[in-house]
């Protein structure tokens, strides 16, 4: 199944949870948690996502390289400036998917357009 979601004026976390549920195929009657269904999700207008409150300044985006001392912490405004809103949405959706071997396969079924 193909889903297209317009991100205009949607809040980041609520949009990410909606996308994660679709990627997991939770809305399908053929849901099986140990298989990846043939679901593709396309998010359009990602640059029109709403980030509420002071999260752009105060919230921290963390990335870890795997090496000692490799933790990088950046405010969301810096991440949006350097990588765009697609990185914010991708990071949020990845955090809402199950942490198993199927996570990367499910993330390949997500496309985001700014």
N, C-alpha and C positions, 0 to 999 in steps of 0.2 A: 504494500500500500504506500502511496505517496501522500505526504502531508505538506502543505505550505502554510506557514504562520507569518502573519504580518506583525512585526514587533513595534509598530508605531504606538507610542504612549502606553506601553506595557512596562510594568516594574520588573527589574532584572531577575529577582528571585522567583517570582511567580511564573515568569516566562520559562525560566530554566527548569522548574519542577514540571511544567506542562510538557516541555520537550523531552525530559528524561522519562516521563511516563509513556510517551509515545514511542521512544526508542526501545523501551523495555517491552512494548506491545501489551501493556497492562489493560488497554481498552479492548483487546481482541479476545474472541471466544477461544482462539487457538493458542492462548498464552501457555508457554512452558518455560520455567525459569532457567533451565539448563541449555536452551537453544536460542540462537539469534534468529528472529523472524525477519522476513524480507520487507522491512519498513524503512523508508527513507524520509527524513524530515528536512525541509528547506525553510530557513528563516530569512525573511527579507526585511529591509529597512532597519538593520541592526543599530545604525547610528542614531535612531530616534527612540532608543530605550530610555526609560526614566530611571534614574538612580536617585532615590529619595533621601531627604535629610542632608547631613554633612558627610555622607559616605565617600564622596569623591576626594575629600581631604583627609578624613580620619581613618577610613577603612584601609586595611593593608593587604596587598596581594603578595603571597609568599611563593617562591620557587626555590627548589633545592636541587643542587647539581649531583648530589650523592657523595661528594667529597667532604672531608672535615673542613668546616668553616665555609661551606658552599651555600649557606642559606641567604637568599636575597629577599629583602622586604621593601616593597615600593608602594606608595599611595596609588589609589585607583586612577587619579588624574594623570599620573606619570605613565601608567600602563596604557591608558586610552590615547595619550599623546604619541607614544612610541609604536604601539601595536594595534590600536583601534579597539572598537567595541567588540569585535569578533573574539578577541582574546578573553575579555571579561565573560562573555556568554559561554565560550568553550570551557573555561575554567569552572564556571558555576555548574554546568551540565555534567562535566566529568566528576565533580564532587558528589553529585546526586545519583550517579549510577553505581551499581554494585561493584565492589573491588574484587574482580576475579578475571579470569582469562578472556572473558567475553567483552570486557569493558572497551578495549581498543577496537574490536570489531564493530561494536555498536557505535562508537564515536566516528568511524569511517562513514557511517550512514547519515551523518549530520553535515549539512552544508549551510554556511552562513554568508549572506551578502550584506554589505554595508549600504 
